Amino acid sequence: MELAGNRRRGAAPGACSSPQLLAALSAREREVLIEVAGGWSNPEIGERLYISAATAKAHVSSLLTKLGAHGRAQLVMIAYETGLLTPAEPVRSRR
Protein backbone atom coordinates (compact mmCIF):
# COMPACT_ATOMS: atom_id res chain seq x y z
CA MET A 1 0.00 0.00 0.00
CA GLU A 2 1.76 3.16 -1.17
CA LEU A 3 0.61 6.04 0.98
CA ALA A 4 3.23 8.54 -0.11
CA GLY A 5 1.58 8.67 -3.54
CA ASN A 6 -1.53 10.10 -1.90
CA ARG A 7 0.29 13.33 -1.09
CA ARG A 8 0.21 16.32 -3.36
CA ARG A 9 3.53 17.10 -5.01
CA GLY A 10 5.21 19.83 -3.03
CA ALA A 11 2.89 19.38 -0.05
CA ALA A 12 4.38 19.19 3.38
CA PRO A 13 5.21 15.64 4.50
CA GLY A 14 2.19 14.11 6.15
CA ALA A 15 -0.10 16.76 4.64
CA CYS A 16 -2.66 14.07 3.86
CA SER A 17 -2.18 12.30 7.17
CA SER A 18 -5.33 11.13 8.86
CA PRO A 19 -6.20 8.59 11.54
CA GLN A 20 -6.89 6.08 8.74
CA LEU A 21 -3.13 5.86 8.14
CA LEU A 22 -2.82 4.19 11.53
CA ALA A 23 -5.22 1.42 10.51
CA ALA A 24 -2.43 -0.15 8.44
CA LEU A 25 -0.23 -0.44 11.55
CA SER A 26 -0.05 -3.22 14.10
CA ALA A 27 -0.44 -2.39 17.78
CA ARG A 28 3.31 -2.88 18.23
CA GLU A 29 4.09 -0.54 15.33
CA ARG A 30 1.92 2.12 16.98
CA GLU A 31 3.88 1.65 20.21
CA VAL A 32 7.15 2.02 18.31
CA LEU A 33 5.83 5.12 16.53
CA ILE A 34 5.10 6.72 19.90
CA GLU A 35 8.63 5.92 21.05
CA VAL A 36 10.13 7.34 17.85
CA ALA A 37 8.12 10.51 18.45
CA GLY A 38 9.71 10.63 21.90
CA GLY A 39 13.14 10.86 20.30
CA TRP A 40 14.33 7.42 21.38
CA SER A 41 16.98 5.49 19.40
CA ASN A 42 16.38 1.92 18.23
CA PRO A 43 18.36 0.41 21.15
CA GLU A 44 16.46 2.62 23.61
CA ILE A 45 13.12 1.66 22.04
CA GLY A 46 14.15 -1.97 22.35
CA GLU A 47 14.88 -1.57 26.04
CA ARG A 48 11.66 0.32 26.70
CA LEU A 49 9.47 -2.20 24.84
CA TYR A 50 11.42 -5.33 25.84
CA ILE A 51 12.43 -6.16 22.27
CA SER A 52 15.86 -6.30 20.63
CA ALA A 53 17.35 -3.25 18.95
CA ALA A 54 17.19 -5.18 15.66
CA THR A 55 13.46 -5.78 16.12
CA ALA A 56 12.95 -2.10 16.94
CA LYS A 57 14.87 -1.20 13.77
CA ALA A 58 12.67 -3.59 11.74
CA HIS A 59 9.53 -1.94 13.14
CA VAL A 60 10.87 1.54 12.30
CA SER A 61 11.67 0.39 8.76
CA SER A 62 8.16 -1.02 8.44
CA LEU A 63 6.70 2.27 9.66
CA LEU A 64 8.73 4.23 7.12
CA THR A 65 7.49 1.97 4.32
CA LYS A 66 3.84 1.73 5.37
CA LEU A 67 3.51 5.46 6.04
CA GLY A 68 5.56 6.61 3.05
CA ALA A 69 7.87 8.60 5.31
CA HIS A 70 11.44 9.48 4.36
CA GLY A 71 12.83 9.58 7.88
CA ARG A 72 12.17 9.58 11.57
CA ALA A 73 11.27 13.28 11.58
CA GLN A 74 8.38 12.58 9.21
CA LEU A 75 7.26 9.74 11.47
CA VAL A 76 7.07 12.24 14.34
CA MET A 77 4.98 14.59 12.19
CA ILE A 78 2.65 11.74 11.24
CA ALA A 79 2.24 10.70 14.89
CA TYR A 80 0.95 14.19 15.69
CA GLU A 81 -1.01 14.79 12.48
CA THR A 82 -2.93 11.53 12.83
CA GLY A 83 -3.83 12.27 16.42
CA LEU A 84 -1.78 9.38 17.84
CA LEU A 85 -0.12 12.06 19.98
CA THR A 86 -1.34 15.54 20.73
CA PRO A 87 0.84 18.59 21.45
CA ALA A 88 -0.72 18.92 24.91
CA GLU A 89 0.17 15.28 25.66
CA PRO A 90 3.74 15.04 26.94
CA VAL A 91 5.85 12.36 25.34
CA ARG A 92 7.70 10.24 27.88
CA SER A 93 10.75 12.30 28.68
CA ARG A 94 14.27 11.16 27.98
CA ARG A 95 15.39 12.66 31.31
ChimeraX commands (.cxc) that place a marker at each C-alpha (Angstrom):
marker #1 position 0.00,0.00,0.00 radius 0.5
marker #1 position 1.76,3.16,-1.17 radius 0.5
marker #1 position 0.61,6.04,0.98 radius 0.5
marker #1 position 3.23,8.54,-0.11 radius 0.5
marker #1 position 1.58,8.67,-3.54 radius 0.5
marker #1 position -1.53,10.10,-1.90 radius 0.5
marker #1 position 0.29,13.33,-1.09 radius 0.5
marker #1 position 0.21,16.32,-3.36 radius 0.5
marker #1 position 3.53,17.10,-5.01 radius 0.5
marker #1 position 5.21,19.83,-3.03 radius 0.5
marker #1 position 2.89,19.38,-0.05 radius 0.5
marker #1 position 4.38,19.19,3.38 radius 0.5
marker #1 position 5.21,15.64,4.50 radius 0.5
marker #1 position 2.19,14.11,6.15 radius 0.5
marker #1 position -0.10,16.76,4.64 radius 0.5
marker #1 position -2.66,14.07,3.86 radius 0.5
marker #1 position -2.18,12.30,7.17 radius 0.5
marker #1 position -5.33,11.13,8.86 radius 0.5
marker #1 position -6.20,8.59,11.54 radius 0.5
marker #1 position -6.89,6.08,8.74 radius 0.5
marker #1 position -3.13,5.86,8.14 radius 0.5
marker #1 position -2.82,4.19,11.53 radius 0.5
marker #1 position -5.22,1.42,10.51 radius 0.5
marker #1 position -2.43,-0.15,8.44 radius 0.5
marker #1 position -0.23,-0.44,11.55 radius 0.5
marker #1 position -0.05,-3.22,14.10 radius 0.5
marker #1 position -0.44,-2.39,17.78 radius 0.5
marker #1 position 3.31,-2.88,18.23 radius 0.5
marker #1 position 4.09,-0.54,15.33 radius 0.5
marker #1 position 1.92,2.12,16.98 radius 0.5
marker #1 position 3.88,1.65,20.21 radius 0.5
marker #1 position 7.15,2.02,18.31 radius 0.5
marker #1 position 5.83,5.12,16.53 radius 0.5
marker #1 position 5.10,6.72,19.90 radius 0.5
marker #1 position 8.63,5.92,21.05 radius 0.5
marker #1 position 10.13,7.34,17.85 radius 0.5
marker #1 position 8.12,10.51,18.45 radius 0.5
marker #1 position 9.71,10.63,21.90 radius 0.5
marker #1 position 13.14,10.86,20.30 radius 0.5
marker #1 position 14.33,7.42,21.38 radius 0.5
marker #1 position 16.98,5.49,19.40 radius 0.5
marker #1 position 16.38,1.92,18.23 radius 0.5
marker #1 position 18.36,0.41,21.15 radius 0.5
marker #1 position 16.46,2.62,23.61 radius 0.5
marker #1 position 13.12,1.66,22.04 radius 0.5
marker #1 position 14.15,-1.97,22.35 radius 0.5
marker #1 position 14.88,-1.57,26.04 radius 0.5
marker #1 position 11.66,0.32,26.70 radius 0.5
marker #1 position 9.47,-2.20,24.84 radius 0.5
marker #1 position 11.42,-5.33,25.84 radius 0.5
marker #1 position 12.43,-6.16,22.27 radius 0.5
marker #1 position 15.86,-6.30,20.63 radius 0.5
marker #1 position 17.35,-3.25,18.95 radius 0.5
marker #1 position 17.19,-5.18,15.66 radius 0.5
marker #1 position 13.46,-5.78,16.12 radius 0.5
marker #1 position 12.95,-2.10,16.94 radius 0.5
marker #1 position 14.87,-1.20,13.77 radius 0.5
marker #1 position 12.67,-3.59,11.74 radius 0.5
marker #1 position 9.53,-1.94,13.14 radius 0.5
marker #1 position 10.87,1.54,12.30 radius 0.5
marker #1 position 11.67,0.39,8.76 radius 0.5
marker #1 position 8.16,-1.02,8.44 radius 0.5
marker #1 position 6.70,2.27,9.66 radius 0.5
marker #1 position 8.73,4.23,7.12 radius 0.5
marker #1 position 7.49,1.97,4.32 radius 0.5
marker #1 position 3.84,1.73,5.37 radius 0.5
marker #1 position 3.51,5.46,6.04 radius 0.5
marker #1 position 5.56,6.61,3.05 radius 0.5
marker #1 position 7.87,8.60,5.31 radius 0.5
marker #1 position 11.44,9.48,4.36 radius 0.5
marker #1 position 12.83,9.58,7.88 radius 0.5
marker #1 position 12.17,9.58,11.57 radius 0.5
marker #1 position 11.27,13.28,11.58 radius 0.5
marker #1 position 8.38,12.58,9.21 radius 0.5
marker #1 position 7.26,9.74,11.47 radius 0.5
marker #1 position 7.07,12.24,14.34 radius 0.5
marker #1 position 4.98,14.59,12.19 radius 0.5
marker #1 position 2.65,11.74,11.24 radius 0.5
marker #1 position 2.24,10.70,14.89 radius 0.5
marker #1 position 0.95,14.19,15.69 radius 0.5
marker #1 position -1.01,14.79,12.48 radius 0.5
marker #1 position -2.93,11.53,12.83 radius 0.5
marker #1 position -3.83,12.27,16.42 radius 0.5
marker #1 position -1.78,9.38,17.84 radius 0.5
marker #1 position -0.12,12.06,19.98 radius 0.5
marker #1 position -1.34,15.54,20.73 radius 0.5
marker #1 position 0.84,18.59,21.45 radius 0.5
marker #1 position -0.72,18.92,24.91 radius 0.5
marker #1 position 0.17,15.28,25.66 radius 0.5
marker #1 position 3.74,15.04,26.94 radius 0.5
marker #1 position 5.85,12.36,25.34 radius 0.5
marker #1 position 7.70,10.24,27.88 radius 0.5
marker #1 position 10.75,12.30,28.68 radius 0.5
marker #1 position 14.27,11.16,27.98 radius 0.5
marker #1 position 15.39,12.66,31.31 radius 0.5
marker link #1:1,2 radius 0.2
marker link #1:2,3 radius 0.2
marker link #1:3,4 radius 0.2
marker link #1:4,5 radius 0.2
marker link #1:5,6 radius 0.2
marker link #1:6,7 radius 0.2
marker link #1:7,8 radius 0.2
marker link #1:8,9 radius 0.2
marker link #1:9,10 radius 0.2
marker link #1:10,11 radius 0.2
marker link #1:11,12 radius 0.2
marker link #1:12,13 radius 0.2
marker link #1:13,14 radius 0.2
marker link #1:14,15 radius 0.2
marker link #1:15,16 radius 0.2
marker link #1:16,17 radius 0.2
marker link #1:17,18 radius 0.2
marker link #1:18,19 radius 0.2
marker link #1:19,20 radius 0.2
marker link #1:20,21 radius 0.2
marker link #1:21,22 radius 0.2
marker link #1:22,23 radius 0.2
marker link #1:23,24 radius 0.2
marker link #1:24,25 radius 0.2
marker link #1:25,26 radius 0.2
marker link #1:26,27 radius 0.2
marker link #1:27,28 radius 0.2
marker link #1:28,29 radius 0.2
marker link #1:29,30 radius 0.2
marker link #1:30,31 radius 0.2
marker link #1:31,32 radius 0.2
marker link #1:32,33 radius 0.2
marker link #1:33,34 radius 0.2
marker link #1:34,35 radius 0.2
marker link #1:35,36 radius 0.2
marker link #1:36,37 radius 0.2
marker link #1:37,38 radius 0.2
marker link #1:38,39 radius 0.2
marker link #1:39,40 radius 0.2
marker link #1:40,41 radius 0.2
marker link #1:41,42 radius 0.2
marker link #1:42,43 radius 0.2
marker link #1:43,44 radius 0.2
marker link #1:44,45 radius 0.2
marker link #1:45,46 radius 0.2
marker link #1:46,47 radius 0.2
marker link #1:47,48 radius 0.2
marker link #1:48,49 radius 0.2
marker link #1:49,50 radius 0.2
marker link #1:50,51 radius 0.2
marker link #1:51,52 radius 0.2
marker link #1:52,53 radius 0.2
marker link #1:53,54 radius 0.2
marker link #1:54,55 radius 0.2
marker link #1:55,56 radius 0.2
marker link #1:56,57 radius 0.2
marker link #1:57,58 radius 0.2
marker link #1:58,59 radius 0.2
marker link #1:59,60 radius 0.2
marker link #1:60,61 radius 0.2
marker link #1:61,62 radius 0.2
marker link #1:62,63 radius 0.2
marker link #1:63,64 radius 0.2
marker link #1:64,65 radius 0.2
marker link #1:65,66 radius 0.2
marker link #1:66,67 radius 0.2
marker link #1:67,68 radius 0.2
marker link #1:68,69 radius 0.2
marker link #1:69,70 radius 0.2
marker link #1:70,71 radius 0.2
marker link #1:71,72 radius 0.2
marker link #1:72,73 radius 0.2
marker link #1:73,74 radius 0.2
marker link #1:74,75 radius 0.2
marker link #1:75,76 radius 0.2
marker link #1:76,77 radius 0.2
marker link #1:77,78 radius 0.2
marker link #1:78,79 radius 0.2
marker link #1:79,80 radius 0.2
marker link #1:80,81 radius 0.2
marker link #1:81,82 radius 0.2
marker link #1:82,83 radius 0.2
marker link #1:83,84 radius 0.2
marker link #1:84,85 radius 0.2
marker link #1:85,86 radius 0.2
marker link #1:86,87 radius 0.2
marker link #1:87,88 radius 0.2
marker link #1:88,89 radius 0.2
marker link #1:89,90 radius 0.2
marker link #1:90,91 radius 0.2
marker link #1:91,92 radius 0.2
marker link #1:92,93 radius 0.2
marker link #1:93,94 radius 0.2
marker link #1:94,95 radius 0.2
view
